Amino acid sequence: MFVKVAPIGEAIVEVNLNGGRTVADALAIAKVLVNGRKILLNNKEVDETAEIKKENSIIVLTQKMKGGK
């Protein structure tokens, strides 16, 4: 299953998940660290344990928004 890992401000990496199918598996293969960023899987906020079920899914890592001014 092919998945795109797209950390905002960094290169997009396409990975092939042969065995594991979690966000953590895809991030490990892509060698991308979460570093406190929000994880979106196909535009829905998830954590690293989320299972990837669709071919060509997209994982986006973005800075968390802070409230206030």
N, C-alpha and C positions, 0 to 999 in steps of 0.2 A: 504494500500500500504506500503510495507516494503522498507526502505531506510537505507543505512549505512552512518554514519557520522564518518569521519576519519581525525581528526586533526593530522597533522604530529607530532610525538613525544608523542602522548597521546593515550589512549585506543580507539579502534573502538567501536562505539555504534550503535546498530541496533534499529531503531524506527519504530513504526507503525503509519502512518498518516491516521487517520479515517476521520477527517474533513478537516482541512486546508492542502494545498498541496504546500506550498512555502518553500524555503530554510529557511526562518526565523522560520516557524513552526517547521521544523525538528530540527533546532538548539536549539530552546526553549525546546522541549521535551527531547533532548539529554543533556540539560544543558551545552551546549558548547557556549562560548563567542567568537566572531570574533576577538576582540582585535587588529584590524588593519591588520589582515592577509588577504591574497588573498583567494577567494572562488572559487573552481572549482566544477562544477556539470557535472558529466560524461565527465571529461577532458576539459570542456569549461569554461572560466572565466565568472562568473555571479555575481550579487549582491544578497542581502538577499530577494529581492522581486521576484526573479525568480521562476516561477511555475515548480513544479516537475511533469512530465507527465508519466514517466516510472517506473514500478515496479522494485525493486532492483537497483535503482539509487544509485550512490555513491557521497557523498559530501566530498571534501577534503579541509582542511584549511591549507595553507602553508605560510611561511614568504614571504613577497614581496621581489623580487630581486632588488638590487640597482646597478646602472651602475657604471663604474669606474674601479679601480684597483682590 
